[in-house]
Amino acid sequence: MHNDQVNWDDLRVAYDVAHSGSLSRSAEQLGMNHSTVLRRINRLEKALGIRLFIRHQRGYRLTEAGQSLLETMTPLSGDMQRLITSLSALENSPSGVLKLSTVSDFSRFFAPLLKEFHELYPQVRLQITATDDVLSLSRGDVHVSLRLGDEPDEPDLIARYLLSFPLNFYASDSYVERYGLPTSMDELDQHLWVLPTGRKRHIPGISAIADAVDPRQVVYQSNSFPDIFSAVNAGIGIGPVGVSGLEWKDNTIASIEGLHTVNLGIHTEPNRLWCVYHKDMRGNSRIQALLAFIQHRIPADQAHPANRQTS
């Protein structure tokens, strides 16, 4: 094998296939057709004199050499993504693509703020990924991640506290008109409930209700808090509402009208929101513009006094 026989673009294509495990998925992501991706892999394997993939009906399985390619190029791919982003950040004003991930519960609340941000920085093109999964900032999957929960503690990340969202139980006007409101835990089984499933069911406060109420009174369940909010807002039952039940209104955070707070004396921890990015991106103009904008738009009385950055 001669080094000048290896095409760097072929390495990039092979890495993408190794990372995704699917030739067709990689072809779609890379904007190539299926045969072009296959031809590049065959050319790379011929130049290297070694097999990287074993083809089978379900996709592509890595050989030992292919696994080594994946493990070695993963950090290199992240470095290249950050280099490209950092070089483009040398422009005088923020411009270009800014990839941002948010939890799905937060997308609706964040949209009005992003509209204002785009009006202020029209040259920045936003790409939003709404997911409950934690995307890799080190690998360059996204540039900025808005995360709910405890402060991220990965050593290569910078986390800035933004604000907290309360998590309370609510009932709609229509539900209250028909059933009234419970005033104590003893009255749980006299009402209809909308509760989350999976890990969200074990959130403190939610678990207290889920464990105490008769399962027959839980008439609606979902793994999505936006779904929970929609069901509560429609009057199906009483349920926990956090970010989904809030909106940005008159430059402040307000609860959606038409919902009544259900006070059962249960302690619920607020959801804390963090703006997280890789430490190598601290000089990126787009990230700093977004961070400064968000912090400016959040009312001072709703920001946490311990707002700080860690690295």
LORO-848922 format. One record per residue (C-alpha): residue in one letter; x, z, y. Coordinates in nm, 2 decimals, padded with zeros to 4 digits, m for minus. Layout:
% LORO-848922
VOTI resn      x      z      y
VOTI    a      X      Z      Y
...
This chain:
% LORO-848922
VOTI resn      x      z      y
VOTI    m  00.00  00.00  00.00
VOTI    h  00.12 m00.08  00.35
VOTI    n m00.01  00.12  00.65
VOTI    d m00.08 m00.20  00.84
VOTI    q m00.32 m00.31  00.57
VOTI    v m00.56 m00.02  00.64
VOTI    n m00.82 m00.09  00.91
VOTI    w m00.91  00.22  01.11
VOTI    d m01.27  00.09  01.15
VOTI    d m01.29  00.08  00.77
VOTI    l m01.18  00.44  00.75
VOTI    r m01.46  00.53  01.00
VOTI    v m01.72  00.35  00.79
VOTI    a m01.60  00.51  00.47
VOTI    y m01.61  00.86  00.63
VOTI    d m01.96  00.80  00.75
VOTI    v m02.07  00.70  00.40
VOTI    a m01.89  01.00  00.25
VOTI    h m02.05  01.23  00.50
VOTI    s m02.41  01.10  00.46
VOTI    g m02.39  01.01  00.08
VOTI    s m02.58  00.70  00.14
VOTI    l m02.46  00.35  00.21
VOTI    s m02.80  00.24  00.36
VOTI    r m02.83  00.55  00.58
VOTI    s m02.47  00.49  00.71
VOTI    a m02.55  00.12  00.78
VOTI    e m02.85  00.23  00.99
VOTI    q m02.65  00.49  01.18
VOTI    l m02.36  00.25  01.24
VOTI    g m02.58 m00.04  01.34
VOTI    m m02.45 m00.26  01.05
VOTI    n m02.61 m00.44  00.77
VOTI    h m02.58 m00.31  00.41
VOTI    s m02.34 m00.59  00.30
VOTI    t m02.10 m00.53  00.59
VOTI    v m02.07 m00.16  00.51
VOTI    l m02.01 m00.24  00.14
VOTI    r m01.75 m00.51  00.23
VOTI    r m01.56 m00.27  00.45
VOTI    i m01.55  00.00  00.18
VOTI    n m01.43 m00.25 m00.08
VOTI    r m01.16 m00.37  00.16
VOTI    l m01.04 m00.02  00.23
VOTI    e m01.03  00.07 m00.14
VOTI    k m00.83 m00.25 m00.21
VOTI    a m00.58 m00.17  00.08
VOTI    l m00.54  00.19 m00.05
VOTI    g m00.53  00.09 m00.41
VOTI    i m00.76  00.37 m00.51
VOTI    r m01.13  00.43 m00.56
VOTI    l m01.31  00.65 m00.30
VOTI    f m01.66  00.62 m00.44
VOTI    i m01.84  00.60 m00.77
VOTI    r m02.16  00.40 m00.74
VOTI    h m02.47  00.53 m00.92
VOTI    q m02.85  00.49 m00.89
VOTI    r m02.89  00.77 m00.64
VOTI    g m02.62  00.67 m00.40
VOTI    y m02.24  00.72 m00.38
VOTI    r m02.05  01.00 m00.55
VOTI    l m01.71  01.09 m00.41
VOTI    t m01.40  01.06 m00.63
VOTI    e m01.12  01.32 m00.57
VOTI    a m00.96  01.08 m00.32
VOTI    g m01.30  01.04 m00.15
VOTI    q m01.35  01.41 m00.12
VOTI    s m01.00  01.44  00.03
VOTI    l m01.09  01.17  00.28
VOTI    l m01.41  01.36  00.38
VOTI    e m01.24  01.70  00.42
VOTI    t m00.94  01.56  00.62
VOTI    m m01.14  01.33  00.85
VOTI    t m01.42  01.58  00.93
VOTI    p m01.21  01.78  01.19
VOTI    l m01.05  01.46  01.31
VOTI    s m01.39  01.31  01.37
VOTI    g m01.49  01.61  01.58
VOTI    d m01.16  01.58  01.78
VOTI    m m01.22  01.22  01.85
VOTI    q m01.58  01.28  01.96
VOTI    r m01.46  01.55  02.20
VOTI    l m01.18  01.33  02.33
VOTI    i m01.41  01.05  02.41
VOTI    t m01.65  01.28  02.58
VOTI    s m01.37  01.45  02.77
VOTI    l m01.23  01.12  02.89
VOTI    s m01.57  01.01  03.01
VOTI    a m01.61  01.34  03.19
VOTI    l m01.32  01.25  03.43
VOTI    e m01.57  01.05  03.64
VOTI    n m01.66  01.20  03.98
VOTI    s m02.02  01.26  03.90
VOTI    p m02.19  01.34  03.56
VOTI    s m02.29  01.03  03.37
VOTI    g m02.32  00.90  03.02
VOTI    v m02.49  01.04  02.71
VOTI    l m02.54  01.41  02.68
VOTI    k m02.65  01.51  02.32
VOTI    l m02.85  01.83  02.32
VOTI    s m03.01  02.02  02.03
VOTI    t m03.30  02.27  02.08
VOTI    v m03.50  02.46  01.83
VOTI    s m03.83  02.28  01.77
VOTI    d m04.03  02.58  01.92
VOTI    f m03.85  02.53  02.26
VOTI    s m03.89  02.15  02.31
VOTI    r m04.23  02.17  02.48
VOTI    f m04.11  02.44  02.72
VOTI    f m03.78  02.27  02.80
VOTI    a m03.93  01.92  02.88
VOTI    p m04.02  01.99  03.25
VOTI    l m03.67  02.13  03.32
VOTI    l m03.51  01.82  03.16
VOTI    k m03.73  01.60  03.39
VOTI    e m03.59  01.79  03.69
VOTI    f m03.24  01.76  03.56
VOTI    h m03.27  01.39  03.51
VOTI    e m03.40  01.34  03.86
VOTI    l m03.10  01.53  03.99
VOTI    y m02.85  01.35  03.76
VOTI    p m03.01  01.00  03.69
VOTI    q m02.68  00.87  03.54
VOTI    v m02.70  01.12  03.25
VOTI    r m02.88  00.99  02.95
VOTI    l m03.03  01.27  02.74
VOTI    q m03.04  01.26  02.36
VOTI    i m03.25  01.55  02.22
VOTI    t m03.25  01.67  01.86
VOTI    a m03.53  01.93  01.80
VOTI    t m03.45  02.12  01.49
VOTI    d m03.43  02.47  01.34
VOTI    d m03.10  02.38  01.18
VOTI    v m02.77  02.47  01.34
VOTI    l m02.59  02.14  01.42
VOTI    s m02.21  02.13  01.44
VOTI    l m02.06  02.15  01.78
VOTI    s m01.71  02.13  01.63
VOTI    r m01.78  01.80  01.45
VOTI    g m01.94  01.66  01.77
VOTI    d m02.30  01.62  01.62
VOTI    v m02.42  01.75  01.96
VOTI    h m02.25  01.84  02.29
VOTI    v m02.47  02.14  02.38
VOTI    s m02.70  02.36  02.16
VOTI    l m02.98  02.58  02.29
VOTI    r m03.01  02.85  02.03
VOTI    l m03.26  03.14  01.99
VOTI    g m03.15  03.46  01.83
VOTI    d m02.84  03.68  01.82
VOTI    e m02.53  03.57  02.02
VOTI    p m02.34  03.31  01.83
VOTI    d m02.00  03.45  01.73
VOTI    e m01.80  03.15  01.61
VOTI    p m01.45  03.18  01.76
VOTI    d m01.44  02.82  01.89
VOTI    l m01.77  02.83  02.08
VOTI    i m01.87  02.94  02.42
VOTI    a m02.21  03.11  02.44
VOTI    r m02.39  03.17  02.77
VOTI    y m02.70  03.39  02.78
VOTI    l m02.99  03.23  02.96
VOTI    l m03.30  03.44  02.91
VOTI    s m03.53  03.62  02.67
VOTI    f m03.88  03.51  02.55
VOTI    p m04.13  03.78  02.44
VOTI    l m04.29  03.75  02.11
VOTI    n m04.65  03.89  02.12
VOTI    f m04.97  03.86  01.93
VOTI    y m05.25  03.66  02.10
VOTI    a m05.61  03.56  02.06
VOTI    s m05.79  03.28  02.25
VOTI    d m06.09  03.31  02.48
VOTI    s m06.31  03.15  02.21
VOTI    y m06.19  03.39  01.94
VOTI    v m06.24  03.70  02.16
VOTI    e m06.59  03.59  02.25
VOTI    r m06.68  03.57  01.88
VOTI    y m06.48  03.85  01.72
VOTI    g m06.35  04.07  02.00
VOTI    l m06.00  04.22  01.97
VOTI    p m05.85  04.48  01.73
VOTI    t m05.74  04.80  01.90
VOTI    s m05.54  04.96  01.62
VOTI    m m05.38  04.88  01.28
VOTI    d m05.68  05.02  01.11
VOTI    e m05.89  04.72  01.23
VOTI    l m05.66  04.45  01.10
VOTI    d m05.89  04.35  00.81
VOTI    q m06.18  04.30  01.05
VOTI    h m06.01  04.00  01.20
VOTI    l m05.88  03.66  01.11
VOTI    w m05.50  03.60  01.12
VOTI    v m05.26  03.31  01.18
VOTI    l m04.92  03.39  01.04
VOTI    p m04.59  03.20  00.98
VOTI    t m04.44  03.14  00.64
VOTI    g m04.08  03.15  00.51
VOTI    r m03.81  03.34  00.70
VOTI    k m04.02  03.36  01.01
VOTI    r m04.27  03.58  00.82
VOTI    h m03.99  03.85  00.80
VOTI    i m03.94  03.88  01.18
VOTI    p m03.98  04.24  01.29
VOTI    g m04.33  04.29  01.42
VOTI    i m04.47  03.99  01.23
VOTI    s m04.37  04.14  00.90
VOTI    a m04.56  04.46  01.00
VOTI    i m04.88  04.27  01.03
VOTI    a m04.81  04.04  00.73
VOTI    d m04.75  04.34  00.50
VOTI    a m05.05  04.54  00.63
VOTI    v m05.33  04.28  00.65
VOTI    d m05.55  04.17  00.36
VOTI    p m05.42  03.83  00.25
VOTI    r m05.77  03.70  00.24
VOTI    q m05.79  03.75  00.62
VOTI    v m05.49  03.52  00.67
VOTI    v m05.68  03.19  00.72
VOTI    y m05.39  02.98  00.85
VOTI    q m05.02  02.97  00.78
VOTI    s m04.74  02.74  00.89
VOTI    n m04.36  02.73  00.90
VOTI    s m04.38  02.61  01.26
VOTI    f m04.44  02.83  01.56
VOTI    p m04.58  02.53  01.76
VOTI    d m04.84  02.50  01.48
VOTI    i m04.91  02.87  01.50
VOTI    f m04.96  02.84  01.87
VOTI    s m05.20  02.55  01.83
VOTI    a m05.40  02.73  01.58
VOTI    v m05.42  03.05  01.79
VOTI    n m05.51  02.84  02.10
VOTI    a m05.78  02.67  01.90
VOTI    g m05.94  03.00  01.82
VOTI    i m05.87  03.00  01.44
VOTI    g m05.73  03.35  01.45
VOTI    i m05.49  03.60  01.60
VOTI    g m05.12  03.51  01.57
VOTI    p m04.77  03.56  01.71
VOTI    v m04.68  03.34  02.00
VOTI    g m04.34  03.32  02.16
VOTI    v m04.18  03.02  02.33
VOTI    s m04.47  02.79  02.23
VOTI    g m04.71  03.00  02.44
VOTI    l m04.51  02.98  02.76
VOTI    e m04.47  02.71  03.02
VOTI    w m04.26  02.64  03.33
VOTI    k m04.51  02.67  03.61
VOTI    d m04.44  02.70  03.98
VOTI    n m04.07  02.76  03.91
VOTI    t m04.14  03.06  03.69
VOTI    i m04.22  03.13  03.32
VOTI    a m04.59  03.19  03.26
VOTI    s m04.81  03.24  02.96
VOTI    i m05.06  02.97  02.88
VOTI    e m05.40  03.05  03.03
VOTI    g m05.68  03.14  02.80
VOTI    l m05.48  03.37  02.57
VOTI    h m05.54  03.75  02.54
VOTI    t m05.26  03.98  02.44
VOTI    v m05.33  04.19  02.13
VOTI    n m05.17  04.53  02.17
VOTI    l m05.13  04.71  01.84
VOTI    g m04.84  04.93  01.93
VOTI    i m04.59  04.72  01.73
VOTI    h m04.24  04.67  01.85
VOTI    t m04.13  04.31  01.86
VOTI    e m03.78  04.20  01.96
VOTI    p m03.77  03.92  02.22
VOTI    n m03.61  03.59  02.14
VOTI    r m03.29  03.55  02.33
VOTI    l m03.18  03.20  02.44
VOTI    w m02.82  03.09  02.44
VOTI    c m02.65  02.78  02.58
VOTI    v m02.37  02.70  02.33
VOTI    y m02.09  02.45  02.35
VOTI    h m01.74  02.40  02.21
VOTI    k m01.45  02.55  02.40
VOTI    d m01.27  02.22  02.42
VOTI    m m01.57  02.09  02.62
VOTI    r m01.56  02.35  02.89
VOTI    g m01.44  02.10  03.15
VOTI    n m01.71  01.84  03.07
VOTI    s m01.90  01.75  03.39
VOTI    r m02.23  01.68  03.21
VOTI    i m02.22  02.02  03.03
VOTI    q m02.13  02.21  03.34
VOTI    a m02.40  02.03  03.54
VOTI    l m02.66  02.11  03.28
VOTI    l m02.55  02.48  03.25
VOTI    a m02.54  02.53  03.63
VOTI    f m02.89  02.36  03.66
VOTI    i m03.05  02.58  03.40
VOTI    q m02.90  02.90  03.53
VOTI    h m03.02  02.80  03.88
VOTI    r m03.37  02.72  03.77
VOTI    i m03.42  03.04  03.57
VOTI    p m03.56  03.31  03.80
VOTI    a m03.32  03.59  03.87
VOTI    d m03.56  03.86  03.76
VOTI    q m03.59  03.70  03.42
VOTI    a m03.22  03.65  03.35
VOTI    h m03.04  03.91  03.15
VOTI    p m02.80  04.14  03.34
VOTI    a m02.54  04.09  03.06
VOTI    n m02.52  03.72  03.12
VOTI    r m02.16  03.63  03.01
VOTI    q m01.95  03.38  02.82
VOTI    t m01.75  03.44  02.50
VOTI    s m01.49  03.22  02.34
